[in-house]
Amino acid sequence: MDTIVFIDGQNLYHLAKDAWLSGVTYPTPPHAWPSYDVEKIANALVTRQPGRTSTEIRFYTGVPNRPEHPYWHDFWLNKLRYLARRGIYVYQGKVNRGGQEKGVDVSLALDLVQAAHERRYDAAIIVSQDSDFTPAVSLAKQIAASQNRTLAFESAFPVGPGSASRRGIHGTAWVRIDQAMYDACLDPRDYRPARR
C-alpha cells in the first residue's frame, strides 16, 4: 500500500511543545524546539500498519524572516537543506510579523489533492491536527471515488498532559503520538546557526 506522509512542521513542533513542555524549565527538554527527525517519525507512522510502504515524505513549514528572527530563520534553513539532501520534498513558506504562516496549509492541501488525482498513494498520513485540511481530504476522497478507488487517510499528532485537544482532522483516522513514540524519533543533529 503506497503511503505518502505530509508533515506540517510548525504544527508538529507546537503540538509537541504544548503536550509535554508545561512546567518544565530545566534542563531544557527536547520538546522545547523542533527536535523531531522527519524520516524517523514518518517511518514510525507508516510501519504502524502492515503492508504499507513509504513512497514519499513531504515536509511543509513557514520560515521567519531573517531580520526579525535570525536564529529561527537560520535553524529552519539548515534543517530544510538537510531534508532536501535526503530526498524529502520541502515546501518553505513564510511567517509574517504576527507569527502566522503564509502559504503552508494551502500548499499541503493542494499537494494532497493533486497526488490523489495522480494516483500516487493508497494511504495518506497528515501529521497535523489542523481542521483546515478537512476540505482537501474530502475532495481527495471524491477524486478517488471517481477513479473507483478507496483511499485511507490518517491525521497524526502529539497528545500529552498539556494538549488543548485530542481530536484530529475530520474524515481521517486519528493517530495520537505519545511521548514515547515522539522521543524515539528525536533528531540528534544540531541545526542551530553558527555563532558569529
VOKEBA-423128 format. One record per atom (N, C-alpha, C): atom name; x, y, z. Coordinates in steps of 0.2 Angstrom, whole numbers, padded with zeros to 4 digits. Layout:
BEGIN
+----+-------+-------+-------+
: at :    xx :    yy :    zz :
+----+-------+-------+-------+
: CA :     X :     Y :     Z :
...
+----+-------+-------+-------+
***
This chain:
BEGIN
+----+-------+-------+-------+
: at :    xx :    yy :    zz :
+----+-------+-------+-------+
:  N :  0004 : -0006 :  0000 :
: CA :  0000 :  0000 :  0000 :
:  C :  0004 :  0006 :  0000 :
:  N :  0005 :  0010 : -0006 :
: CA :  0009 :  0016 : -0006 :
:  C :  0006 :  0021 : -0001 :
:  N :  0011 :  0024 :  0002 :
: CA :  0009 :  0029 :  0008 :
:  C :  0013 :  0035 :  0007 :
:  N :  0010 :  0041 :  0007 :
: CA :  0014 :  0047 :  0007 :
:  C :  0012 :  0050 :  0014 :
:  N :  0018 :  0053 :  0017 :
: CA :  0017 :  0056 :  0023 :
:  C :  0018 :  0064 :  0022 :
:  N :  0013 :  0068 :  0024 :
: CA :  0013 :  0075 :  0023 :
:  C :  0014 :  0078 :  0030 :
:  N :  0019 :  0082 :  0031 :
: CA :  0021 :  0084 :  0038 :
:  C :  0020 :  0092 :  0038 :
:  N :  0016 :  0094 :  0043 :
: CA :  0015 :  0101 :  0044 :
:  C :  0020 :  0103 :  0050 :
:  N :  0026 :  0105 :  0048 :
: CA :  0032 :  0106 :  0053 :
:  C :  0031 :  0110 :  0059 :
:  N :  0028 :  0116 :  0058 :
: CA :  0027 :  0120 :  0063 :
:  C :  0021 :  0118 :  0068 :
:  N :  0016 :  0115 :  0065 :
: CA :  0011 :  0112 :  0069 :
:  C :  0013 :  0106 :  0073 :
:  N :  0017 :  0102 :  0070 :
: CA :  0020 :  0096 :  0074 :
:  C :  0025 :  0099 :  0080 :
:  N :  0029 :  0104 :  0079 :
: CA :  0033 :  0107 :  0084 :
:  C :  0029 :  0110 :  0089 :
:  N :  0024 :  0114 :  0088 :
: CA :  0020 :  0117 :  0093 :
:  C :  0015 :  0112 :  0097 :
:  N :  0013 :  0107 :  0093 :
: CA :  0009 :  0102 :  0097 :
:  C :  0013 :  0098 :  0102 :
:  N :  0019 :  0097 :  0100 :
: CA :  0023 :  0093 :  0105 :
:  C :  0025 :  0097 :  0110 :
:  N :  0027 :  0104 :  0109 :
: CA :  0029 :  0108 :  0115 :
:  C :  0023 :  0109 :  0119 :
:  N :  0017 :  0110 :  0117 :
: CA :  0011 :  0110 :  0121 :
:  C :  0010 :  0104 :  0125 :
:  N :  0010 :  0098 :  0122 :
: CA :  0009 :  0092 :  0125 :
:  C :  0013 :  0090 :  0131 :
:  N :  0020 :  0092 :  0131 :
: CA :  0024 :  0089 :  0136 :
:  C :  0029 :  0094 :  0139 :
:  N :  0028 :  0101 :  0137 :
: CA :  0033 :  0105 :  0140 :
:  C :  0031 :  0109 :  0146 :
:  N :  0024 :  0109 :  0147 :
: CA :  0021 :  0113 :  0153 :
:  C :  0025 :  0112 :  0159 :
:  N :  0027 :  0117 :  0162 :
: CA :  0030 :  0117 :  0169 :
:  C :  0037 :  0114 :  0169 :
:  N :  0040 :  0112 :  0163 :
: CA :  0047 :  0110 :  0163 :
:  C :  0051 :  0116 :  0161 :
:  N :  0056 :  0118 :  0165 :
: CA :  0061 :  0123 :  0163 :
:  C :  0068 :  0121 :  0163 :
:  N :  0070 :  0116 :  0167 :
: CA :  0077 :  0115 :  0167 :
:  C :  0078 :  0107 :  0169 :
:  N :  0082 :  0103 :  0166 :
: CA :  0086 :  0105 :  0160 :
:  C :  0081 :  0106 :  0154 :
:  N :  0083 :  0110 :  0149 :
: CA :  0079 :  0111 :  0143 :
:  C :  0077 :  0104 :  0140 :
:  N :  0071 :  0102 :  0140 :
: CA :  0069 :  0096 :  0136 :
:  C :  0069 :  0097 :  0129 :
:  N :  0069 :  0091 :  0125 :
: CA :  0069 :  0091 :  0118 :
:  C :  0063 :  0094 :  0115 :
:  N :  0057 :  0094 :  0119 :
: CA :  0051 :  0097 :  0116 :
:  C :  0051 :  0104 :  0115 :
:  N :  0056 :  0108 :  0118 :
: CA :  0056 :  0115 :  0118 :
:  C :  0058 :  0118 :  0111 :
:  N :  0060 :  0114 :  0106 :
: CA :  0062 :  0116 :  0099 :
:  C :  0060 :  0110 :  0094 :
:  N :  0060 :  0112 :  0088 :
: CA :  0058 :  0106 :  0083 :
:  C :  0063 :  0101 :  0083 :
:  N :  0063 :  0096 :  0088 :
: CA :  0068 :  0091 :  0089 :
:  C :  0067 :  0085 :  0085 :
:  N :  0062 :  0084 :  0082 :
: CA :  0060 :  0078 :  0078 :
:  C :  0064 :  0077 :  0072 :
:  N :  0065 :  0070 :  0071 :
: CA :  0068 :  0068 :  0065 :
:  C :  0062 :  0066 :  0060 :
:  N :  0062 :  0070 :  0055 :
: CA :  0057 :  0069 :  0050 :
:  C :  0056 :  0062 :  0047 :
:  N :  0062 :  0059 :  0045 :
: CA :  0061 :  0052 :  0042 :
:  C :  0059 :  0047 :  0047 :
:  N :  0062 :  0048 :  0053 :
: CA :  0060 :  0043 :  0059 :
:  C :  0053 :  0043 :  0060 :
:  N :  0050 :  0049 :  0061 :
: CA :  0043 :  0050 :  0063 :
:  C :  0039 :  0047 :  0057 :
:  N :  0041 :  0049 :  0051 :
: CA :  0037 :  0047 :  0045 :
:  C :  0037 :  0039 :  0045 :
:  N :  0043 :  0036 :  0046 :
: CA :  0043 :  0029 :  0045 :
:  C :  0039 :  0025 :  0051 :
:  N :  0040 :  0028 :  0057 :
: CA :  0036 :  0025 :  0063 :
:  C :  0029 :  0025 :  0061 :
:  N :  0026 :  0031 :  0058 :
: CA :  0019 :  0031 :  0057 :
:  C :  0017 :  0026 :  0051 :
:  N :  0021 :  0026 :  0046 :
: CA :  0019 :  0021 :  0041 :
:  C :  0019 :  0014 :  0043 :
:  N :  0024 :  0012 :  0047 :
: CA :  0025 :  0005 :  0048 :
:  C :  0020 :  0003 :  0054 :
:  N :  0016 :  0007 :  0057 :
: CA :  0011 :  0005 :  0061 :
:  C :  0006 :  0000 :  0058 :
:  N :  0005 :  0001 :  0052 :
: CA :  0000 : -0003 :  0048 :
:  C :  0004 : -0008 :  0043 :
:  N :  0003 : -0015 :  0044 :
: CA :  0007 : -0019 :  0040 :
:  C :  0005 : -0018 :  0033 :
:  N :  0010 : -0019 :  0028 :
: CA :  0008 : -0019 :  0021 :
:  C :  0009 : -0012 :  0018 :
:  N :  0010 : -0007 :  0022 :
: CA :  0011 :  0000 :  0020 :
:  C :  0019 :  0001 :  0018 :
:  N :  0020 :  0005 :  0013 :
: CA :  0027 :  0007 :  0010 :
:  C :  0027 :  0014 :  0010 :
:  N :  0032 :  0017 :  0013 :
: CA :  0033 :  0024 :  0012 :
:  C :  0036 :  0026 :  0005 :
:  N :  0032 :  0030 :  0001 :
: CA :  0034 :  0031 : -0006 :
:  C :  0036 :  0039 : -0006 :
:  N :  0034 :  0043 : -0002 :
: CA :  0036 :  0050 : -0002 :
:  C :  0035 :  0052 :  0005 :
:  N :  0040 :  0057 :  0007 :
: CA :  0039 :  0061 :  0013 :
:  C :  0039 :  0068 :  0011 :
:  N :  0034 :  0072 :  0013 :
: CA :  0033 :  0079 :  0011 :
:  C :  0033 :  0083 :  0017 :
:  N :  0037 :  0088 :  0017 :
: CA :  0038 :  0092 :  0023 :
:  C :  0036 :  0100 :  0022 :
:  N :  0032 :  0103 :  0026 :
: CA :  0030 :  0110 :  0024 :
:  C :  0031 :  0114 :  0031 :
:  N :  0034 :  0120 :  0030 :
: CA :  0035 :  0124 :  0036 :
:  C :  0035 :  0131 :  0033 :
:  N :  0033 :  0136 :  0038 :
: CA :  0035 :  0143 :  0037 :
:  C :  0042 :  0144 :  0040 :
:  N :  0045 :  0149 :  0037 :
: CA :  0052 :  0151 :  0040 :
:  C :  0051 :  0158 :  0041 :
:  N :  0053 :  0160 :  0047 :
: CA :  0053 :  0168 :  0049 :
:  C :  0058 :  0172 :  0045 :
:  N :  0057 :  0178 :  0044 :
: CA :  0061 :  0182 :  0040 :
:  C :  0068 :  0183 :  0045 :
:  N :  0073 :  0184 :  0041 :
: CA :  0080 :  0184 :  0045 :
:  C :  0080 :  0190 :  0049 :
:  N :  0078 :  0196 :  0047 :
: CA :  0079 :  0202 :  0051 :
:  C :  0075 :  0202 :  0058 :
:  N :  0069 :  0199 :  0058 :
: CA :  0066 :  0199 :  0064 :
:  C :  0068 :  0193 :  0068 :
:  N :  0069 :  0187 :  0065 :
: CA :  0071 :  0181 :  0069 :
:  C :  0077 :  0177 :  0066 :
:  N :  0083 :  0180 :  0067 :
: CA :  0089 :  0177 :  0063 :
:  C :  0090 :  0170 :  0066 :
:  N :  0089 :  0169 :  0072 :
: CA :  0091 :  0162 :  0075 :
:  C :  0086 :  0157 :  0071 :
:  N :  0079 :  0158 :  0072 :
: CA :  0075 :  0153 :  0069 :
:  C :  0075 :  0153 :  0061 :
:  N :  0077 :  0158 :  0058 :
: CA :  0077 :  0158 :  0051 :
:  C :  0083 :  0154 :  0049 :
:  N :  0089 :  0154 :  0052 :
: CA :  0094 :  0150 :  0051 :
:  C :  0093 :  0143 :  0053 :
:  N :  0090 :  0142 :  0059 :
: CA :  0089 :  0135 :  0061 :
:  C :  0085 :  0131 :  0056 :
:  N :  0079 :  0134 :  0053 :
: CA :  0075 :  0131 :  0049 :
:  C :  0078 :  0130 :  0042 :
:  N :  0082 :  0135 :  0040 :
: CA :  0085 :  0134 :  0033 :
:  C :  0090 :  0128 :  0033 :
:  N :  0094 :  0128 :  0039 :
: CA :  0099 :  0122 :  0040 :
:  C :  0095 :  0115 :  0040 :
:  N :  0089 :  0115 :  0043 :
: CA :  0085 :  0109 :  0044 :
:  C :  0083 :  0107 :  0037 :
:  N :  0080 :  0112 :  0033 :
: CA :  0077 :  0111 :  0027 :
:  C :  0082 :  0109 :  0022 :
:  N :  0088 :  0112 :  0022 :
: CA :  0093 :  0110 :  0017 :
:  C :  0095 :  0102 :  0018 :
:  N :  0096 :  0100 :  0025 :
: CA :  0097 :  0093 :  0026 :
:  C :  0092 :  0089 :  0023 :
:  N :  0085 :  0091 :  0025 :
: CA :  0080 :  0086 :  0022 :
:  C :  0080 :  0086 :  0015 :
:  N :  0081 :  0091 :  0011 :
: CA :  0081 :  0091 :  0004 :
:  C :  0087 :  0086 :  0001 :
:  N :  0093 :  0087 :  0005 :
: CA :  0098 :  0082 :  0003 :
:  C :  0096 :  0075 :  0004 :
:  N :  0092 :  0073 :  0009 :
: CA :  0089 :  0067 :  0010 :
:  C :  0084 :  0064 :  0005 :
:  N :  0082 :  0069 :  0000 :
: CA :  0077 :  0067 : -0005 :
:  C :  0070 :  0068 : -0002 :
:  N :  0069 :  0072 :  0003 :
: CA :  0062 :  0074 :  0006 :
:  C :  0060 :  0080 :  0002 :
:  N :  0054 :  0080 :  0000 :
: CA :  0051 :  0086 : -0003 :
:  C :  0050 :  0091 :  0002 :
:  N :  0052 :  0097 :  0001 :
: CA :  0052 :  0103 :  0006 :
:  C :  0048 :  0109 :  0003 :
:  N :  0043 :  0111 :  0007 :
: CA :  0040 :  0117 :  0005 :
:  C :  0042 :  0122 :  0010 :
:  N :  0044 :  0128 :  0008 :
: CA :  0046 :  0133 :  0013 :
:  C :  0042 :  0139 :  0012 :
:  N :  0037 :  0140 :  0016 :
: CA :  0033 :  0146 :  0016 :
:  C :  0036 :  0152 :  0020 :
:  N :  0032 :  0157 :  0022 :
: CA :  0034 :  0162 :  0026 :
:  C :  0030 :  0163 :  0032 :
:  N :  0033 :  0166 :  0037 :
: CA :  0030 :  0168 :  0043 :
:  C :  0030 :  0175 :  0044 :
:  N :  0024 :  0178 :  0044 :
: CA :  0023 :  0185 :  0045 :
:  C :  0025 :  0188 :  0051 :
:  N :  0025 :  0195 :  0052 :
: CA :  0027 :  0198 :  0058 :
:  C :  0023 :  0196 :  0064 :
:  N :  0016 :  0194 :  0063 :
: CA :  0012 :  0192 :  0068 :
:  C :  0013 :  0184 :  0070 :
:  N :  0018 :  0181 :  0067 :
: CA :  0019 :  0174 :  0068 :
:  C :  0015 :  0169 :  0065 :
:  N :  0011 :  0171 :  0060 :
: CA :  0006 :  0167 :  0056 :
:  C :  0010 :  0165 :  0049 :
:  N :  0009 :  0158 :  0048 :
: CA :  0012 :  0155 :  0042 :
:  C :  0008 :  0158 :  0036 :
:  N :  0011 :  0158 :  0030 :
: CA :  0008 :  0160 :  0024 :
:  C :  0010 :  0155 :  0019 :
:  N :  0005 :  0152 :  0016 :
: CA :  0006 :  0148 :  0010 :
:  C :  0006 :  0140 :  0012 :
:  N :  0008 :  0139 :  0018 :
: CA :  0010 :  0132 :  0020 :
:  C :  0004 :  0127 :  0020 :
:  N : -0002 :  0129 :  0023 :
: CA : -0008 :  0125 :  0023 :
:  C : -0011 :  0124 :  0016 :
:  N : -0011 :  0129 :  0012 :
: CA : -0013 :  0129 :  0005 :
:  C : -0009 :  0124 :  0001 :
:  N : -0003 :  0125 :  0002 :
: CA :  0002 :  0121 : -0002 :
:  C :  0001 :  0113 : -0001 :
:  N :  0001 :  0112 :  0006 :
: CA :  0000 :  0105 :  0008 :
:  C : -0007 :  0102 :  0005 :
:  N : -0012 :  0106 :  0006 :
: CA : -0019 :  0104 :  0004 :
:  C : -0019 :  0102 : -0004 :
:  N : -0016 :  0107 : -0007 :
: CA : -0016 :  0106 : -0015 :
:  C : -0012 :  0100 : -0017 :
:  N : -0006 :  0099 : -0013 :
: CA : -0002 :  0093 : -0015 :
:  C : -0006 :  0086 : -0013 :
:  N : -0010 :  0086 : -0008 :
: CA : -0014 :  0081 : -0006 :
:  C : -0019 :  0079 : -0011 :
:  N : -0022 :  0084 : -0014 :
: CA : -0027 :  0083 : -0019 :
:  C : -0024 :  0081 : -0025 :
:  N : -0019 :  0084 : -0027 :
: CA : -0015 :  0083 : -0034 :
:  C : -0013 :  0076 : -0034 :
:  N : -0010 :  0074 : -0028 :
: CA : -0007 :  0067 : -0028 :
:  C : -0012 :  0061 : -0028 :
:  N : -0018 :  0063 : -0025 :
: CA : -0024 :  0058 : -0026 :
:  C : -0026 :  0058 : -0033 :
:  N : -0026 :  0064 : -0037 :
: CA : -0028 :  0064 : -0044 :
:  C : -0023 :  0060 : -0048 :
:  N : -0017 :  0060 : -0046 :
: CA : -0012 :  0057 : -0050 :
:  C : -0011 :  0049 : -0048 :
:  N : -0015 :  0047 : -0043 :
: CA : -0015 :  0040 : -0041 :
:  C : -0008 :  0038 : -0037 :
:  N : -0005 :  0043 : -0034 :
: CA :  0002 :  0042 : -0031 :
:  C :  0001 :  0039 : -0024 :
:  N : -0004 :  0038 : -0021 :
: CA : -0005 :  0035 : -0015 :
:  C : -0011 :  0031 : -0014 :
:  N : -0011 :  0026 : -0009 :
: CA : -0016 :  0022 : -0007 :
:  C : -0018 :  0025 :  0000 :
:  N : -0013 :  0027 :  0004 :
: CA : -0014 :  0030 :  0010 :
:  C : -0010 :  0036 :  0011 :
:  N : -0014 :  0041 :  0015 :
: CA : -0010 :  0047 :  0016 :
:  C : -0010 :  0049 :  0024 :
:  N : -0005 :  0050 :  0026 :
: CA : -0004 :  0052 :  0033 :
:  C : -0002 :  0059 :  0034 :
:  N : -0007 :  0063 :  0037 :
: CA : -0006 :  0070 :  0038 :
:  C : -0004 :  0072 :  0045 :
:  N :  0002 :  0074 :  0046 :
: CA :  0005 :  0075 :  0053 :
:  C :  0003 :  0082 :  0054 :
:  N : -0003 :  0083 :  0057 :
: CA : -0006 :  0089 :  0059 :
:  C : -0013 :  0088 :  0062 :
:  N : -0015 :  0093 :  0066 :
: CA : -0021 :  0092 :  0069 :
:  C : -0026 :  0098 :  0066 :
:  N : -0024 :  0101 :  0061 :
: CA : -0027 :  0107 :  0058 :
:  C : -0033 :  0105 :  0054 :
:  N : -0039 :  0107 :  0057 :
: CA : -0045 :  0106 :  0054 :
:  C : -0046 :  0109 :  0047 :
:  N : -0041 :  0114 :  0045 :
: CA : -0042 :  0117 :  0039 :
:  C : -0040 :  0112 :  0033 :
:  N : -0038 :  0106 :  0035 :
: CA : -0036 :  0101 :  0029 :
:  C : -0043 :  0097 :  0028 :
:  N : -0048 :  0098 :  0032 :
: CA : -0054 :  0094 :  0031 :
:  C : -0057 :  0094 :  0023 :
:  N : -0057 :  0100 :  0020 :
: CA : -0060 :  0100 :  0013 :
:  C : -0055 :  0097 :  0008 :
:  N : -0049 :  0097 :  0009 :
: CA : -0044 :  0094 :  0005 :
:  C : -0045 :  0086 :  0005 :
:  N : -0046 :  0084 :  0011 :
: CA : -0047 :  0076 :  0012 :
:  C : -0053 :  0074 :  0009 :
:  N : -0058 :  0078 :  0010 :
: CA : -0065 :  0077 :  0007 :
:  C : -0064 :  0077 : -0001 :
:  N : -0061 :  0082 : -0004 :
: CA : -0060 :  0082 : -0011 :
:  C : -0056 :  0076 : -0014 :
:  N : -0051 :  0074 : -0010 :
: CA : -0046 :  0069 : -0012 :
:  C : -0050 :  0062 : -0012 :
:  N : -0055 :  0061 : -0007 :
: CA : -0059 :  0055 : -0007 :
:  C : -0064 :  0055 : -0013 :
:  N : -0067 :  0061 : -0015 :
: CA : -0071 :  0061 : -0021 :
:  C : -0067 :  0060 : -0027 :
:  N : -0061 :  0062 : -0028 :
: CA : -0057 :  0061 : -0034 :
:  C : -0056 :  0053 : -0034 :
:  N : -0054 :  0050 : -0028 :
: CA : -0053 :  0043 : -0028 :
:  C : -0059 :  0039 : -0030 :
:  N : -0065 :  0041 : -0027 :
: CA : -0071 :  0038 : -0029 :
:  C : -0073 :  0038 : -0036 :
:  N : -0071 :  0044 : -0040 :
: CA : -0072 :  0044 : -0047 :
:  C : -0067 :  0040 : -0051 :
:  N : -0062 :  0037 : -0048 :
: CA : -0057 :  0033 : -0051 :
:  C : -0058 :  0026 : -0048 :
:  N : -0064 :  0025 : -0045 :
: CA : -0066 :  0018 : -0042 :
:  C : -0060 :  0015 : -0037 :
:  N : -0058 :  0020 : -0033 :
: CA : -0053 :  0018 : -0028 :
:  C : -0055 :  0021 : -0021 :
:  N : -0053 :  0017 : -0016 :
: CA : -0054 :  0020 : -0009 :
:  C : -0047 :  0021 : -0006 :
:  N : -0046 :  0027 : -0003 :
: CA : -0040 :  0029 :  0000 :
:  C : -0041 :  0029 :  0007 :
:  N : -0035 :  0028 :  0011 :
: CA : -0035 :  0028 :  0018 :
:  C : -0032 :  0035 :  0020 :
:  N : -0035 :  0038 :  0025 :
: CA : -0032 :  0045 :  0027 :
:  C : -0031 :  0044 :  0035 :
:  N : -0026 :  0047 :  0037 :
: CA : -0025 :  0047 :  0044 :
:  C : -0022 :  0054 :  0046 :
:  N : -0024 :  0057 :  0052 :
: CA : -0020 :  0063 :  0054 :
:  C : -0017 :  0061 :  0061 :
:  N : -0010 :  0062 :  0061 :
: CA : -0006 :  0060 :  0067 :
:  C : -0004 :  0067 :  0070 :
:  N : -0004 :  0066 :  0077 :
: CA : -0002 :  0072 :  0081 :
:  C : -0001 :  0070 :  0088 :
:  N :  0004 :  0074 :  0091 :
: CA :  0006 :  0073 :  0098 :
:  C :  0000 :  0075 :  0103 :
:  N :  0000 :  0070 :  0108 :
: CA : -0005 :  0071 :  0113 :
:  C : -0002 :  0070 :  0120 :
:  N : -0003 :  0074 :  0125 :
: CA :  0000 :  0074 :  0131 :
:  C : -0004 :  0078 :  0136 :
:  N : -0001 :  0078 :  0142 :
: CA : -0005 :  0082 :  0148 :
:  C : -0007 :  0089 :  0146 :
:  N : -0003 :  0092 :  0142 :
: CA : -0004 :  0099 :  0140 :
:  C : -0008 :  0101 :  0134 :
:  N : -0010 :  0095 :  0131 :
: CA : -0014 :  0096 :  0124 :
:  C : -0020 :  0099 :  0125 :
:  N : -0022 :  0104 :  0121 :
: CA : -0028 :  0108 :  0121 :
:  C : -0034 :  0103 :  0118 :
:  N : -0032 :  0099 :  0113 :
: CA : -0037 :  0095 :  0110 :
:  C : -0034 :  0088 :  0108 :
:  N : -0038 :  0083 :  0108 :
: CA : -0036 :  0076 :  0106 :
:  C : -0040 :  0074 :  0100 :
:  N : -0042 :  0079 :  0096 :
: CA : -0046 :  0077 :  0090 :
:  C : -0042 :  0079 :  0084 :
:  N : -0042 :  0074 :  0079 :
: CA : -0039 :  0075 :  0073 :
:  C : -0043 :  0078 :  0068 :
:  N : -0040 :  0078 :  0061 :
: CA : -0044 :  0081 :  0056 :
:  C : -0050 :  0077 :  0054 :
:  N : -0056 :  0080 :  0053 :
: CA : -0062 :  0077 :  0052 :
:  C : -0061 :  0073 :  0045 :
:  N : -0064 :  0067 :  0045 :
: CA : -0063 :  0062 :  0039 :
:  C : -0057 :  0058 :  0039 :
:  N : -0053 :  0058 :  0044 :
: CA : -0047 :  0054 :  0044 :
:  C : -0047 :  0050 :  0051 :
:  N : -0043 :  0044 :  0051 :
: CA : -0042 :  0041 :  0057 :
:  C : -0037 :  0044 :  0061 :
:  N : -0038 :  0045 :  0067 :
: CA : -0034 :  0049 :  0072 :
:  C : -0029 :  0045 :  0075 :
:  N : -0022 :  0047 :  0074 :
: CA : -0017 :  0043 :  0077 :
:  C : -0013 :  0048 :  0082 :
:  N : -0014 :  0046 :  0088 :
: CA : -0011 :  0050 :  0093 :
:  C : -0004 :  0048 :  0095 :
:  N :  0001 :  0053 :  0094 :
: CA :  0008 :  0052 :  0095 :
:  C :  0009 :  0053 :  0102 :
:  N :  0011 :  0048 :  0106 :
: CA :  0013 :  0049 :  0113 :
:  C :  0020 :  0051 :  0114 :
:  N :  0022 :  0052 :  0120 :
: CA :  0029 :  0055 :  0121 :
:  C :  0034 :  0050 :  0120 :
:  N :  0032 :  0043 :  0121 :
: CA :  0037 :  0038 :  0120 :
:  C :  0039 :  0037 :  0113 :
:  N :  0034 :  0038 :  0108 :
: CA :  0035 :  0037 :  0101 :
:  C :  0038 :  0043 :  0099 :
:  N :  0036 :  0049 :  0101 :
: CA :  0040 :  0055 :  0099 :
:  C :  0047 :  0055 :  0101 :
:  N :  0049 :  0053 :  0107 :
: CA :  0055 :  0053 :  0110 :
:  C :  0060 :  0048 :  0106 :
:  N :  0057 :  0043 :  0103 :
: CA :  0060 :  0038 :  0100 :
:  C :  0062 :  0041 :  0093 :
:  N :  0059 :  0046 :  0091 :
: CA :  0061 :  0049 :  0084 :
:  C :  0064 :  0056 :  0085 :
:  N :  0068 :  0057 :  0090 :
: CA :  0072 :  0063 :  0090 :
:  C :  0078 :  0063 :  0086 :
:  N :  0079 :  0069 :  0083 :
: CA :  0085 :  0071 :  0079 :
:  C :  0091 :  0073 :  0082 :
:  N :  0096 :  0069 :  0082 :
: CA :  0102 :  0071 :  0086 :
:  C :  0106 :  0076 :  0082 :
:  N :  0105 :  0078 :  0076 :
: CA :  0108 :  0084 :  0073 :
:  C :  0107 :  0090 :  0075 :
:  N :  0112 :  0095 :  0075 :
: CA :  0111 :  0102 :  0078 :
:  C :  0111 :  0106 :  0072 :
:  N :  0105 :  0109 :  0071 :
: CA :  0104 :  0114 :  0066 :
:  C :  0104 :  0121 :  0068 :
:  N :  0107 :  0122 :  0074 :
: CA :  0107 :  0129 :  0077 :
:  C :  0112 :  0133 :  0072 :
:  N :  0111 :  0140 :  0071 :
: CA :  0116 :  0143 :  0067 :
:  C :  0123 :  0144 :  0071 :
:  N :  0128 :  0145 :  0067 :
: CA :  0135 :  0146 :  0070 :
:  C :  0135 :  0152 :  0073 :
:  N :  0138 :  0153 :  0079 :
: CA :  0139 :  0159 :  0082 :
:  C :  0144 :  0164 :  0078 :
:  N :  0142 :  0170 :  0078 :
: CA :  0145 :  0175 :  0074 :
:  C :  0150 :  0179 :  0079 :
+----+-------+-------+-------+
***
